[in-house]
Structure formats: structure tokens, C-alpha cells
């Protein structure tokens, strides 16, 4: 997609970005938000064909209430239905590899990057027939970079207990396949954090924990430079305890109404806390090491230590 898109005159009104560390509950919250009738989003199909904006027309199927109801109940029978995607290939083609693997807060988006991502978003809004846009971006917050493209952007920061995040990352295929066990996933891990990882004998648990801490610190630092009205912090644990209230708060922060069908949609998502797993899975020595490395940050966000 280029700046020659016929939809370049379309306004991108207060785009919404869900940010947070991977395995923090961003996916299920993104899914919950995607049901809103005003929101468009990148699908897995557009991510495969970023230069084919008409692919967005398929998303209209997912927005049909009758179809969505059945899809949510029997997703395994409807594997072809578009679903919300992070759209990493879209971002790569628009903003480059640096956007994927660093915080990109040390450089301004060049005009070509700005034009490309704006054109893709505008086409997404037009083809899907929606008023607003929502995206999920895990890892570094990228707030400074995105604010230079979208000054009125709204950010929803999802936080989850770092011990649960570490335990989950140790189990997912993409983390191991992508060498998340033996090297930092993102480029801007502080030198002192890197040294702490070395001192841990390059423990995969330590590396994941330090990156969780770094992402939270980066997010707080980048948010400090903008209006508090543009940000909402949500704890995943609060979402699993009361999903309806949390989603209502998110919609309110984004100046969106609370649609009547969201309650049934949330029930169909089968939301439940999985945080008991890290307590059972993590070896005591690994848990002690994790709490030694990130204990202060855990306490800062209201998580109690157990070692």
C-alpha cells in the first residue's frame, strides 16, 4: 500500500493500541474489544497480504452478529474466519524490522513509514466499514514512535504478574523457536540487565523476567511524556476476575459505548485465571531467582512475593 491510496483523505480518529509483554493476556482482551461495532483491526489475512486492502472485506463476516455468535461457540469448525492479529508483517513492511525488535523511541518515523502505515489503516477502516481502529502490539511499548504518527492515539497497557509471564513464555513454541531461551528477544535490554542474566548463568527464566521488567519500565517512562488521558493501565488478574467491568472501563477510556452483545461475547471466551500454573510449575530455585531479579517491580504493581 502506498500514499496513493484513494482513502488517504479518511481521518484516523484516536487509534487504540493494546500494549504489554507477551503472555500478559493481551490476546484475549484484544479479542474482547474486537467485537465492538465501531472498531476495525488487522486480520491474519491482511497480515499475509499487506498490499491487498480488499482482503479487509473478509472481516465483515466476523462482524455479522449471527455469524459471530456461532463462530465464538465453535471456532474449530470455522478456521477460515478472520481473527484479530498483531499484523507483524504489516508493521514490518510499513515501519521496518526495527519496529518489531526494539522500542524505536530513539528515532522519528520517516515520512515514508508514516505514509505507509496511515494508508494501510485508512484502507482498513474503509473496507471494514468502521469508525475507529484498534491494534495489539506486544513487547516494547513504542509509544513515542507511535505518538509521532498518531498524536491522539490511546494506549491500553496490559500488565500481568511477571512470574506467570515467565512461566508461560517457557512453554510457548514461538519463544523457544525464536531463541528466546538464549538471547534477548528485543534489542534494547539495558547493559546492567544483560549482566544480571550472565550472572544467572544465562538462565532462560532470568532472561524472560528481566525483559518483563524492562518492558514495564520502558512503558512507564514513555507514558510520562504524554497526557494521562491517553493511557489506561489494566491488570490481567482484574480482567479474569471481572471481565465485564474491565472491558467497560477500556471502552470508556477510548470514548466508546458499551455494546449490548459484549456480555455474551465475554461469556463465550471462557475467561478464567490461569495464574495458579506458575505456582505449580516453577521450581523453587527458579522462583527465588525470579523474585530476586524483579521482586521490587512485582511489589510496585501489587503482586506479593512468596519466597
C-alpha positions, 0 to 999 in steps of 0.5 A, a space after each residue: 500500500 502506498 500514499 496513493 491510496 484513494 482513502 488517504 483523505 479518511 481521518 484516523 480518529 484516536 487509534 487504540 493500541 493494546 500494549 504489554 509483554 507477551 503472555 500478559 493476556 493481551 490476546 484475549 482482551 484484544 479479542 474482547 474489544 474486537 467485537 465492538 461495532 465501531 472498531 476495525 483491526 488487522 486480520 491474519 489475512 491482511 497480515 499475509 497480504 499487506 498490499 491487498 486492502 480488499 482482503 479487509 472485506 473478509 472481516 465483515 463476516 466476523 462482524 455479522 452478529 449471527 455469524 459471530 455468535 456461532 463462530 465464538 461457540 465453535 471456532 474449530 469448525 470455522 478456521 477460515 474466519 478472520 481473527 484479530 492479529 498483531 499484523 507483524 508483517 504489516 508493521 514490518 513492511 510499513 515501519 521496518 524490522 526495527 519496529 518489531 525488535 526494539 522500542 524505536 523511541 530513539 528515532 522519528 518515523 520517516 515520512 515514508 513509514 508514516 505514509 505507509 502505515 496511515 494508508 494501510 489503516 485508512 484502507 482498513 477502516 474503509 473496507 471494514 466499514 468502521 469508525 475507529 481502529 484498534 491494534 495489539 502490539 506486544 513487547 516494547 511499548 513504542 509509544 513515542 514512535 507511535 505518538 509521532 504518527 498518531 498524536 491522539 492515539 490511546 494506549 491500553 497497557 496490559 500488565 500481568 504478574 511477571 512470574 506467570 509471564 515467565 512461566 508461560 513464555 517457557 512453554 510457548 513454541 514461538 519463544 523457544 523457536 525464536 531463541 528466546 531461551 538464549 538471547 534477548 528477544 528485543 534489542 534494547 535490554 539495558 547493559 546492567 540487565 544483560 549482566 544480571 542474566 550472565 550472572 544467572 548463568 544465562 538462565 532462560 527464566 532470568 532472561 524472560 523476567 528481566 525483559 518483563 521488567 524492562 518492558 514495564 519500565 520502558 512503558 512507564 517512562 514513555 507514558 510520562 511524556 504524554 497526557 494521562 488521558 491517553 493511557 489506561 493501565 489494566 491488570 490481567 488478574 482484574 480482567 479474569 476476575 471481572 471481565 465485564 467491568 474491565 472491558 467497560 472501563 477500556 471502552 470508556 477510556 477510548 470514548 466508546 459505548 458499551 455494546 449490548 452483545 459484549 456480555 455474551 461475547 465475554 461469556 463465550 471466551 471462557 475467561 478464567 485465571 490461569 495464574 495458579 500454573 506458575 505456582 505449580 510449575 516453577 521450581 523453587 530455585 527458579 522462583 527465588 531467582 525470579 523474585 530476586 531479579 524483579 521482586 521490587 517491580 512485582 511489589 510496585 504493581 501489587 503482586 506479593 512475593 512468596 519466597 
